[in-house]
């Protein structure tokens, strides 16, 4: 986990945990809380955490953080491969395809 991501999560308000039924009854309030107070809501179903509602700005920021982290990781892999020499080397495009196709 990158320092930037850790700091960002640290600055978020503690999440509210609510059941799907509760969220259905007051979805507008859940969205307002996410937007106005930067407070995420974790939605549970049958006692299991299923989803989270966060402000769209937070979502976009997290996507950027993840993209930068992946790019840095790919660059490190490319640098390591380059230092190992041409044997077994793959292009950045091939590496990206391998990562995209890997099971999560």
N, C-alpha and C positions, 0 to 999 in steps of 0.2 A: 504494500500500500504506500503510495507516495505521501510525502509530507504535506503537499498542497491538499490532497484529498482528505487526509486526517484532520487538518486544520479546518477545512470547510465543514466536515461532519461535526466537528467539535463545536462550531458556532451555531449549529441548528438547535432549535428548541427540542426538548425531549418529546418524543412522539406520544400521541394519544392513541390508545388501543380501544377499538370498538368493533362490535360484531357487525356482520353484513346487515342484519335487521335494523340496528341502530343507525347505521350510515344511510340506509334507504329512507328512514324517517326524516333525516335532516341533512341531505346531501349538500344543499346550498351552504349550510353552516360549515360543513367540513371543508368545502372549497374555499370559503371566505377565510377560515382559520389558516389554511395552508398559504393563502395569498397574503393576508394581512399580517399574520403573526409569525410566519415562517415555521409553523408547527405542522409536521407531518402527521397523518392519521394512518395507523396500521389497521387494516381490515382483517378480521378473523371470520372464519367459517367453521362451524363445529369445533371451535376451540383452537384451530390451527391458523397461523398467520398466512394469508393468501395474497395480499396486495397492499400497496401503500399509496396514499394520495399526497402529492407534494406540489408546490407551486411550480408553474411552468418554467420560471426563471431558474429554479433549483435544478429541475430536470435537464434543461439545456446546459447549465454549468457542469453538472455531473457527466453529461455526454462529452463535453469538451475535455474534461479532466481525463476521462477514460480514453479518449482518442489520443491525447498527448502521451499518456502512459504507454499505450500500445505502440505509438510511433517511437518512443524512446527505447522500448524493449526491442522492437524490430531493428532499430539502429545498432543497439548493442550486439544483437545476433549477427548482423551484417559485419560489424567490426571484428567480432570474434572469428567469423568465417574467413574474412579477408586476411587476418593474421595467421590463419592456419594454412594459407596457400590455396592454389586453384583446385586441388583435389577435393571432390565432393561439394564444391561450391554451387550455390543456387542463386538465381537472380532474386531481387527484392520482390518482383511480381510472383515468382514461384513460391517464395517464402510466405507471402500474403495469402496465396491460394491454399497452402498447406494449413495455415492458421485458421482460415475461414472454414475449411472442411473438417477440422478436428472436432471430435465429440466433446461436448461440454459437460 
